Amino acid sequence: MAWDFETEPDFQEKLDWAEEFVRREVEPLDLAFPDTAAPYDRRNPVYKKITDPLKAEVKKRGLWACHLGPELGGPGYGQVKLALLNEILGRSMWAPNVFGCQAPDSGNAEILAHYGTDEQKRKYLQPLLDGDIVSCFSMTEPQGGADPREFRCRAVRDGDAWVITGEKYFSSHADLAEFLIAMVITNPDVPVHQGASMFLVPRETPGLEIVRLAGLGTEPLGHGHHAYLRYDAVRVPRENLLGGEGQGFVIAQTRLGGGRIHHAMRTVATVREALRMMCERALSRRTQGGPLAEKQLAQQAIADSFIQLEQFRLLVLYAAWHIDKGHKDTARTYIAAVKVQTAEVLHDVVRRALHLHGALGCSNEMPLARMWMTVPVMGIADGPTEVHKVTVAKQVLKQHRAYEGLWPRDFLPTRVAEAQARFAAEIEREVGNL
Ligand SMILES: Cc1cc2nc3c(=O)[nH]c(=O)nc-3n(C[C@H](O)[C@H](O)[C@H](O)COP(=O)(O)OP(=O)(O)OC[C@H]3O[C@@H](n4cnc5c(N)ncnc54)[C@H](O)[C@@H]3O)c2cc1C
């Protein structure tokens, strides 16, 4: 029996440990240090003092950097097991950092491991994997968004160096990172999938300027960690090219697929928490002579949320399974489908949970409004919903053919006539003519 919904006992033990550890040791950090960038701040001695022992404990349990296979320096549990772990880590803003699998460092580590030279791995990957530094992925541009065909940021060769000039927007944690991976155009005369390249840019390189830091949603203007960057003739040595010249597009694809599904895995946790809060509130709050839980419309909100969550979770696990099996094409379709669902399920369930809590739900005294802010982010970051729907549709359409002739294959008059011709004798007998 190959279809199985059970977790191996050994790994279940690890999950049980992680469940308890995150609840007891990590979730309180979210409350004590709520700045969204705090988990990424490796220079803060207070955070370091608190998290170093926690990270050591995670490493001892074999749960550090679980997104990477053994050939890339991780334990190699695969994506299905990572999904089960992320369903726990997603409850806490700090947990991915404590477990060494936070975005965007997870994706950056993955491409460094895949495409980096030995020297690049020593200099950038190892400290990243050790959790000593954080990194930034610098791709999106202010005028052209994340569509590489619209990129203007250019790098040109100058002797033994590359010189990068242009602007990037929403380069998360550029202010905290030791280095950036910048995707820029190196040859504008060929299609972008051959004309873009990736560069490793140390944060302190002269000419790299943070023009502004943007925040999210209701964060006060001027606060935030998504950098608007200017590259003003930023000079990096030739050996800082990651992968080959012109390989930037392919490398970006390697990184974004993983990033998308990891967000989805963690979103399962957020949605579960929202549903838990909704149920507890429905059972506790009384109105018009009874608990909310007895009102059928409240029950509908709970039932719909449970069904959406379970469908979403299975889709995430199935996508993860396709990745583990090496089914590249199918994995691509399922990752895109999961990416779309992440924002939609989060939207529906968090909205219901927030609504069911009334004024309290709208307030800043529950985590629900903060969860609500993650809805638009999940619909935009790593590519907008529409783009992923197009991917799903194109992949699905590849499995079908146009029909020839005037009428569709399922046109009933033709099909009934064919069936009647095939069973002509039996039909005659049935109606008593034979
Ligand atoms: C929290 C957060 C963190 C981020 N971190 C990083 C980072 O670290 N590094 C980085 O480089 N980038 C980062 N980004 C940027 C992110 O990758 C882009 O925002 C995203 O890819 C979408 O690009 P855009 O914002 O330019 O939107 P656009 O591409 O302008 O899309 C805007 C809207 O246009 C419509 N649209 C776009 N394309 C299509 C289409 N093909 N068909 C139909 N409608 C369409 C959709 O409604 C879409 O929502 C981050 C974004 C967020 C929100």
The ligand as a Gaussian input file, in Angstrom:
#p B3LYP/6-31G(d) Opt

LIG

0 1
 C        7.033000      41.066000       1.888000
 C        7.738000      41.077000       0.577000
 C        9.069000      40.736000       0.543000
 C        9.765000      40.774000      -0.694000
 N       11.099000      40.492000      -0.690000
 C       11.784000      40.567000      -1.836000
 C       13.196000      40.340000      -1.846000
 O       13.803000      40.033000      -0.816000
 N       13.872000      40.494000      -3.027000
 C       13.243000      40.837000      -4.177000
 O       13.899000      40.945000      -5.200000
 N       11.898000      41.053000      -4.210000
 C       11.172000      40.947000      -3.064000
 N        9.809000      41.200000      -3.065000
 C        9.177000      41.641000      -4.298000
 C        8.337000      40.582000      -4.939000
 O        9.106000      39.576000      -5.524000
 C        7.446000      41.296000      -5.958000
 O        6.665000      42.227000      -5.238000
 C        6.549000      40.358000      -6.700000
 O        7.291000      39.460000      -7.504000
 C        5.546000      41.099000      -7.586000
 O        6.151000      42.117000      -8.313000
 P        5.554000      43.617000      -8.224000
 O        5.497000      44.003000      -6.797000
 O        6.364000      44.459000      -9.115000
 O        4.093000      43.509000      -8.737000
 P        3.622000      43.591000     -10.243000
 O        4.376000      42.629000     -11.063000
 O        3.571000      45.016000     -10.665000
 O        2.153000      43.049000     -10.091000
 C        1.129000      43.869000      -9.524000
 C       -0.210000      43.306000      -9.906000
 O       -0.350000      43.333000     -11.313000
 C       -1.110000      42.215000     -11.742000
 N       -0.299000      41.367000     -12.605000
 C        1.053000      41.241000     -12.633000
 N        1.425000      40.338000     -13.554000
 C        0.308000      39.891000     -14.129000
 C        0.032000      38.941000     -15.156000
 N        1.010000      38.277000     -15.779000
 N       -1.269000      38.723000     -15.486000
 C       -2.269000      39.398000     -14.864000
 N       -2.060000      40.302000     -13.901000
 C       -0.807000      40.541000     -13.524000
 C       -1.503000      41.454000     -10.502000
 O       -2.759000      41.877000     -10.048000
 C       -0.434000      41.850000      -9.511000
 O       -0.806000      41.688000      -8.174000
 C        9.092000      41.133000      -1.883000
 C        7.720000      41.456000      -1.823000
 C        7.048000      41.435000      -0.619000
 C        5.603000      41.816000      -0.599000

